Amino acid sequence: MNKPFDKIKLHGFNNLTKSLSFSIYDICYAKTEQQRKEYIEYIDEQYSADRLTDILGEVVDIIGANILSVARQDYEPQGASVTILVSEEPVEAPQTYVIDEAPGPLPESVVAHLDKSHICVHTYPEAHPDDGICTFRADIEVSTCGIISPLKALNFLIHSLESDVVTIDYRVRGFTRDVNGVKHYIDHAINSIQNYMTEDTKELYQMMDVNVYQENLFHTKMMLKETDLNTYLFGLSTKDLTDTEEDEIRSKLNREIQEIFYGRNLPDTE
């Protein structure tokens, strides 16, 4: 963990905007057209607008905000969106503040309170008609102004969804002034998004950082290290497959995961 900043006495409201954006991918294999249809139906039920609202409501509590309004929508034939406007509790100036450097909670240990900006999620389930690969993507953005930090929701969101591949962007924009009128372009210490992940999260994933420190812009890619093929099969198990089929499916899944992680199509090996 990097050394924390000294506490800053602010003049008025903290005007920094902190945005944490996720693309979270769940990949699986469904052999038949019917199984692929059932996978889409499962995802639509598992991540309906109501369920996503509950997840984002937990995020609101974790980062310490208050809900102003909720807009949600389930789509046909599939997918859902939820947007929550949040606000920070009133703060009297001058204010003394330093970000909490402790990692945020996991799904089974949620804490509470919250209040300014927005949280939104959009889902994108899809199935390939030819090779059986099904990919579900959830795009989530937690954007806050003031003292509340979206980084506290980091571990909760990774563990709340079935996350095989995760790409995360964190950016601090704008500036705020201290009581002496000096501008501050960031109010907490950070050199990687990984600073705010729990150790068990880091042990599960292979990670890669691309950071632009001068711009307060941080990017982390995550790919699950170890995989049990049965957790990637929908509507069947390895007992239903020949050794040759297992190898073919593993190859397809690994290719899909690596292409998403590296952000480019891999050359054909045949």
Residue, then its C-alpha position, 0 to 999 in steps of 0.5 A: m500500500n502506498k503512503p497515505f496523503d496528509k489530511i487536507k483542510l478544504h475550502g468549501f466543497n470537495n470538487l474532485t470527481k472520481s469515476l470507477s468503470f468496470s467491464i465484467y465478463d462471464i464466459c461459458y460454453a453451451k453446446t446446443e441451440q436450446q442450451r444457448k437460449e436457456y443460458i440467455e434466459y438464465i442471465d436475464e433472470q440472474y441479472s434482471a433490472d431488479r437484481l441489479t438495483d439490489i446490487l447497486g443499492e449495496v454499492v451505495d451503502i458501501i461507498g457511503a451515499n444517499i439514493l436520490s432516484v432510481a431508473r431501471q429497465d429490462y430489455e427485449p430480447q435481453g439485457a437490462s439497465v439501471t441508473i441511480l442518482v446519489s448525493e453526498e451528505p452536507v459537509e460544513a467548511p472547512q473540512t478535513y478529509v483523507i480517503d479510507e485506504a482500507p479495501g472495501p468489503l466483499p459481498e458477504s460483509v457489507v457496511a452502510h451509508l451514501d449520497k452524490s453523483h451516479i451509479c449505472v449498469h448495463t448488461y450485454p448477454e450474447a451467444h455465438p450460434d456456431d461454436g457454442i461460446c456465450t459471453f455476458r458483459a456487464d458495464i458498471e460506472v460508479s462516479t462520485c463528487g466530494i469525499i465519498s470514494p467509489l474505490k470502496a465498492l471495488n472488491f464487492l462488485i468483482h465478487s458480486l458478478e461471475s467475473d472471468v475477465v475484468t477491465i477497470d478504469y479509475r480517473v480523478r478529474g477536476f480540482t479542489r482548493d484547500v483553505n489557503g487557496v492551493k489547488h489539489y488535483i487528487d486527494h488520496a495516494i494511489n499508484s494502481i487500482q490494485n492498491y485497493m483490492t483485497e489479497d484474496t482478490k489479487e490471488l485469484y487473478q492475473m493482472m496487468d496495469v496501464n497507468v498514466y500518473q500525470e493524468n490521474l488515470f489508472h487502468t487494470k485488466m484482470m483474468l481468472k488464473e485457475t479454471d474448472l471446466n465444469t464451471y464454464l459448461f451450461g446444461l452439461s458437465t465433463k461427464d457428458l464429454t469425450d476427451t477430444e470434446e473436452d480439449e476442443i471446448r477448453s481451447k475455445l474458452n481459453r481463446e475467448i478469455q484471452e482475446i477479451f483480456y488482451g483486447r485483440n483477436l488471436p490468429d487462427t492456429e489451423 
